[in-house]
Amino acid sequence: MTFLRWYFAAQPDEWLLRIRNGRLIEAGVGISLWRRPGDVVVRFTSTVQRVSFSVSALSRERIPTLLEGFILWSVSPDGDGPFRAFQKLGVVNLDAPPRDLKSPKHLLSTPQHRAFQQLLGAMVQRLAALRPLDELLGDQKALVETLVRHLAPLEQDLGARVERVELLQVRPQDDVLLRELSGEARAQSRRQELEREHALRLAEEANALKLQQAAQAREDLVLEARLDRTRREAEANRDAIAAVAAAEEQKSAAVRDHELSRLVAEKVGEALKVLPLKDARWVTVSPDTPAGSLAALIESTRAAISR
């Protein structure tokens, strides 16, 4: 059926463009459309493409240096980006592919791919010439970021979008210099290793000191608690003694004399129990005071024992 020749459908990983009078009318990934008379329909892959580079560049010191890497790019979906990519990059139309196309997943034919590589390599060479060798070797991220910035205007002009830039290798092409740098790199690596070990030892010592300080703080707290308890006990004893003394002071003289007499009698009774007395007599000397009675009692006891 001839009307099917006017129907076009793209796969989910393919762009489909409708162009009329040199202008983009419709574009999308995985879409289908009916072509009108005078329309041009273009179909190409939407997969991400990889372009590698391996260039010999001179550093700022004019030292030959090998730089290897790659970029990942795809057709920009913004605005008329697919149409500009088809126009300026020479994107392969899968409905009329060239003979040298190796895969329908390729956006560019072999000559176009090589031209893209040369363009990318020339940009890398120019940027490398602005940087010293030690920066190229030690700060590759800076070179990648600079390359991304320089690719931005090219993306806009060609309808492409750079997905990723990677720098795989940067090394001097002079073997003698490479060996010297390798030895220096090993020495630097050893110095860094020693610095890490020293930092680790310092951290361990600091940690041990913190543990020791924490233990000392705990001991100080325990000692302080003991001292506080002893102090409170002493204060309680002092207050009890003061209370007893105050109570004693409030007693009358008669009460104190009575208590003293009772105490004397108890003590004398306890003393008499242990004395070797056979014929004991109780002699009352004077009832005036407990002290006088006690003195007289002791004297009488001594006289009895002597007999």
C-alpha positions in Angstrom: 0.0 0.0 0.0 1.6 3.2 -1.2 0.1 5.4 1.6 2.4 3.6 4.1 5.4 5.3 2.4 4.2 8.5 4.0 4.2 7.1 7.5 7.4 7.2 9.6 8.0 5.9 13.1 11.1 6.1 15.3 12.3 3.6 17.8 12.4 4.6 21.5 16.1 5.5 21.2 15.8 7.4 17.9 15.1 11.0 17.0 12.6 11.8 14.2 12.6 15.2 12.6 10.2 16.8 10.1 11.8 19.6 8.1 9.9 21.8 5.7 11.4 24.5 3.5 14.7 24.3 5.5 12.9 24.8 8.9 12.3 22.4 11.7 8.5 21.7 12.0 8.5 18.8 14.5 11.1 16.8 16.4 11.0 14.1 19.1 12.4 10.8 20.4 10.3 7.7 19.6 7.5 9.6 17.9 5.7 8.8 14.6 4.3 11.1 11.9 2.8 11.3 8.5 5.0 13.1 5.9 3.4 15.7 3.7 4.5 16.5 0.2 7.6 18.7 0.4 8.5 17.5 3.9 11.9 16.0 4.6 11.9 13.3 7.4 15.2 12.5 9.1 15.8 9.7 11.6 19.0 9.2 13.7 19.9 7.6 17.1 19.5 9.4 20.4 22.1 7.3 22.3 25.0 9.0 24.0 28.2 9.0 21.8 31.8 8.6 22.9 34.7 10.5 21.3 38.1 9.8 22.7 41.3 11.8 22.3 45.0 11.1 22.6 47.2 14.1 21.9 50.7 15.2 22.4 50.8 18.7 23.8 53.4 21.1 25.1 53.1 22.3 28.7 53.8 26.0 29.6 57.4 25.0 30.1 57.4 23.5 26.5 57.6 20.0 27.9 56.0 17.3 25.5 53.1 15.7 27.4 50.7 13.0 26.4 47.0 13.6 27.3 44.4 10.9 26.9 40.7 11.0 27.7 37.2 11.1 26.2 33.9 13.0 26.2 30.4 11.7 26.1 27.9 13.7 24.1 24.4 13.5 22.6 22.1 15.7 20.5 20.7 18.6 22.5 16.9 18.4 23.0 16.7 22.1 23.6 14.9 24.2 21.0 16.0 23.4 17.5 19.1 21.6 18.8 18.4 18.3 16.8 18.0 20.3 13.6 21.3 22.2 14.2 23.1 18.9 15.0 21.8 17.5 11.7 22.8 20.5 9.8 26.3 21.2 11.2 27.6 17.9 12.5 26.4 15.9 9.5 24.4 13.5 11.6 23.7 10.2 9.8 20.2 9.8 8.5 19.3 6.2 9.2 16.8 6.2 6.3 19.7 6.9 3.9 22.9 5.8 5.7 26.4 6.0 4.2 28.3 2.9 3.4 31.0 3.5 6.0 28.5 3.6 8.9 29.5 0.9 11.3 26.4 0.8 13.5 23.0 2.5 13.5 23.8 3.6 17.0 26.5 5.9 15.6 25.6 9.5 15.0 28.6 10.3 12.8 30.2 8.5 10.0 33.9 7.6 10.2 35.3 10.8 8.6 33.0 13.0 10.7 33.9 11.2 13.8 37.6 11.7 13.1 37.0 15.4 12.4 35.3 15.7 15.8 38.3 14.0 17.4 40.7 16.4 15.8 38.6 19.4 16.9 38.6 18.1 20.5 42.3 17.3 20.4 43.2 20.7 19.2 41.2 22.3 22.0 43.0 20.1 24.6 46.4 21.1 23.1 45.6 24.8 23.4 44.5 24.5 27.0 47.4 22.3 28.0 49.9 24.9 26.7 48.6 27.4 29.2 49.3 25.3 32.2 52.6 24.2 33.9 53.5 20.5 33.9 53.0 20.1 37.7 49.5 21.5 37.4 48.7 19.1 34.5 50.0 16.2 36.5 48.5 17.1 39.9 45.3 19.1 39.2 43.6 17.3 36.3 40.2 18.4 37.6 41.0 22.0 36.8 41.9 21.1 33.2 38.6 19.1 32.8 36.6 22.1 34.1 38.3 24.4 31.8 37.7 22.1 28.8 34.0 21.9 29.8 33.7 25.7 29.8 35.4 26.0 26.4 33.1 23.3 24.9 29.9 25.2 26.0 29.9 27.7 23.0 30.5 24.8 20.7 27.6 22.9 22.2 25.3 25.8 21.5 26.5 26.2 18.0 26.4 22.5 17.0 23.2 21.5 18.8 25.1 19.0 21.0 25.2 18.5 24.7 28.4 17.3 26.5 27.3 14.7 29.1 30.7 14.0 30.7 34.4 14.8 30.2 37.1 12.5 31.5 40.9 12.8 31.5 42.4 9.3 31.7 46.1 10.0 31.6 48.6 12.8 31.7 52.3 12.0 31.5 55.5 13.5 30.2 56.8 11.9 27.0 60.4 12.3 28.1 61.4 8.9 29.7 64.1 10.5 31.9 61.8 13.1 33.2 59.1 10.5 33.7 61.5 8.4 35.9 62.5 11.5 37.9 58.9 12.4 38.4 58.1 8.8 39.4 60.8 8.8 42.0 59.7 12.1 43.3 56.1 10.9 43.4 57.2 7.8 45.4 59.1 10.0 47.8 56.1 12.3 48.1 53.9 9.4 48.7 56.2 8.1 51.5 56.2 11.5 53.1 52.5 11.6 53.0 52.3 8.2 54.5 54.7 9.2 57.4 52.6 12.3 57.9 49.4 10.2 58.2 51.2 7.9 60.7 52.3 10.8 62.7 48.8 12.3 62.7 47.4 9.0 63.7 49.9 8.7 66.7 49.0 12.3 67.8 45.3 11.4 67.6 45.9 8.2 69.7 47.9 10.2 72.3 45.2 12.8 72.4 42.6 10.2 72.9 44.6 8.5 75.7 45.1 11.9 77.4 41.3 12.5 77.2 40.7 9.1 78.8 43.2 9.9 81.5 41.7 13.2 82.2 38.2 11.7 82.3 39.4 9.1 84.8 41.1 11.8 87.0 37.9 13.8 86.9 35.9 10.8 88.1 38.4 10.2 90.9 38.1 13.9 91.9 34.3 13.7 92.0 34.5 10.6 94.2 37.0 12.3 96.6 34.9 15.4 96.6 31.8 13.4 97.5 33.6 11.6 100.3 34.9 14.9 101.7 31.4 16.4 101.5 30.0 13.4 103.4 32.7 13.6 106.1 32.1 17.3 106.4 28.3 16.8 106.8 28.8 14.1 109.4 31.2 16.3 111.3 28.7 19.2 111.2 25.9 16.8 112.4 28.1 15.6 115.3 28.9 19.2 116.2 25.3 20.2 116.1 24.4 17.1 118.3 27.1 18.0 120.9 25.9 21.6 120.9 22.3 20.5 121.4 23.3 18.2 124.3 25.4 21.0 125.9 22.5 23.4 125.5 20.2 20.9 127.1 22.6 20.4 130.0 22.9 24.1 130.5 19.1 24.4 130.9 19.0 21.9 133.7 18.8 23.2 137.3 21.6 22.7 139.8 19.6 20.2 141.8 18.9 18.0 138.8 22.6 18.1 137.8 23.6 17.2 141.4 21.1 14.3 141.4 22.4 13.0 138.1 26.0 13.3 139.3 25.2 11.4 142.5 23.5 8.6 140.6 26.5 8.4 138.3 28.9 8.3 141.3 26.8 5.5 142.9 26.8 3.5 139.7 30.5 3.8 139.3 31.3 3.0 142.9 29.0 0.0 142.7 30.9 -1.2 139.7 34.3 -0.7 141.5 33.2 -2.5 144.6 32.2 -5.5 142.6 35.8 -6.1 141.5 37.5 -5.2 144.9 38.5 -8.1 147.2 36.4 -7.0 150.2 35.4 -9.4 153.0 34.1 -7.2 155.7 32.8 -4.0 154.1 31.0 -1.2 155.9 29.2 1.8 154.5 30.3 5.1 156.1 28.5 8.3 155.3 31.0 11.2 155.6 28.9 14.1 154.6 25.8 14.5 152.5 26.6 18.0 151.5 27.7 17.3 147.9 28.1 14.3 145.6 31.8 15.1 145.3 32.3 15.1 149.0 30.4 11.9 149.4 32.5 10.3 146.7 35.8 11.5 148.4 34.7 10.2 151.7 33.5 6.9 150.2 36.9 6.4 148.6 38.7 7.2 151.8 36.5 4.7 153.8 37.1 2.0 151.1 40.9 2.5 151.3 40.7 2.2 155.2 38.7 -0.9 155.0 41.0 -2.5 152.6 44.0 -1.7 154.7 42.5 -3.4 157.7 
